[in-house]
Each structure stands twice: as structure tokens, then as C-alpha cells.
Amino acid sequence: MAECAQFRQSVEVDVPATVADEEWTKFIFYSIYYGSRLEFEPDDGLVRLESIGEGKTKVSVDLNVCSDYQDVGDPAEIARIEKDLQLKLSLYKSFVERRR
């Protein structure tokens, strides 16, 4: 049976929600095409975009990671996944703010 862990992180970006949404799609495509994917494969997830003021958006990512092969309950594995997700959100912030 697969072991699962849930991860939730967010980042604030200095662009309107409509731009953040459009650029999220481009960022995900760019990440997959150029090999900057997550170091793990989430089983499912959700991305929420929330306008938090004029020209600012909070981008929240919820991921469920399940594995038959890795111990996603191991503190070191959890830390690695959280660090990787944080890095990807930081890269997204740079990506979206640089392109506006």
C-alpha cells in the first residue's frame, strides 16, 4: 500500500492574478520541456491564485505525494520534497516577475 504525504506552500508574486495564471501554465510547460521538473512526482494537487491587492497575487500549491517505493514519511524525505517545492515556487516568482 502506498504511503502518502501532503505538502502546502505559497508564494506572493508582484503581478495580477490573470497574469499569474497565464504565466503558471507557461512555467509548468517550460519546466517540463527543459527538465526543471520536481524531484518527485505528485499524485495529485491543486494550485490556487488569490488576488491580494493591486497587482499582487498569492499562488498556493497543495500536493499529495504517495509512493510504494520511497518512505515519504521519513523526515529527510519530507524535508527534501519541501525544499524542492520551495525552490520551484521561487523559480516561478522570478519567472513571472521577469516576464511581465
C-alpha positions in Angstrom: 0.0 0.0 0.0 1.3 3.5 -0.9 2.3 5.9 1.8 1.2 9.5 1.3 2.2 12.9 2.5 0.6 16.3 1.9 2.5 19.5 1.1 1.3 23.1 1.0 3.4 26.1 0.1 2.7 29.5 -1.3 4.5 32.5 -2.8 3.4 36.1 -3.4 4.1 37.5 -6.8 4.0 41.1 -8.0 1.6 40.5 -10.9 -2.2 40.4 -11.2 -3.9 37.1 -10.8 -4.7 36.9 -14.6 -1.0 37.2 -15.4 0.0 34.8 -12.7 -2.5 32.2 -14.1 -1.2 32.6 -17.7 2.4 32.5 -16.6 1.9 29.5 -14.4 0.9 27.5 -17.4 3.9 28.7 -19.3 6.2 28.0 -16.3 4.9 24.4 -16.0 5.4 23.8 -19.7 8.9 25.4 -19.6 9.8 23.3 -16.5 8.7 20.1 -18.2 10.2 20.8 -21.6 13.6 21.9 -20.2 13.8 19.3 -17.5 13.3 21.5 -14.4 10.6 19.3 -13.1 10.1 18.5 -9.4 12.4 15.8 -8.0 9.3 13.8 -7.1 6.1 13.0 -8.9 3.0 14.3 -7.1 -0.1 12.0 -7.3 -2.5 15.0 -7.4 -2.5 18.6 -6.4 -4.2 22.0 -6.6 -3.0 25.4 -7.4 -4.9 28.4 -6.1 -4.4 32.0 -7.2 -5.7 34.7 -4.9 -5.6 38.4 -5.6 -4.1 40.1 -2.5 -4.0 43.7 -3.7 -3.4 45.8 -6.7 -1.0 43.9 -9.0 -0.2 41.2 -6.4 -1.2 37.5 -6.2 -0.8 34.7 -3.7 0.0 31.4 -5.5 -0.7 28.4 -3.3 0.2 24.9 -4.2 -1.1 21.8 -2.4 0.4 18.5 -3.4 -0.3 14.9 -2.4 2.7 12.6 -2.8 2.2 8.9 -2.5 4.8 6.2 -3.0 5.2 2.5 -2.8 8.9 2.9 -3.2 10.0 5.8 -1.1 9.4 6.5 2.5 7.5 9.8 2.2 7.0 9.7 6.0 10.8 9.9 6.5 11.7 13.3 7.9 14.7 13.6 5.5 12.4 12.8 2.5 9.8 15.3 3.6 12.5 18.0 4.0 13.8 17.2 0.5 10.3 17.4 -1.1 9.5 20.6 0.8 12.8 22.2 -0.2 12.3 21.2 -3.9 8.7 22.6 -3.9 10.0 25.9 -2.3 12.7 26.1 -4.9 10.2 25.6 -7.7 8.0 28.4 -6.3 10.9 30.7 -6.0 11.8 30.0 -9.6 8.2 30.6 -10.6 8.3 34.0 -8.8 11.4 35.0 -10.7 10.0 33.7 -14.0 6.7 35.5 -13.7 8.0 38.8 -12.4 10.8 38.9 -15.0 8.4 38.3 -17.9 5.8 41.0 -17.0 
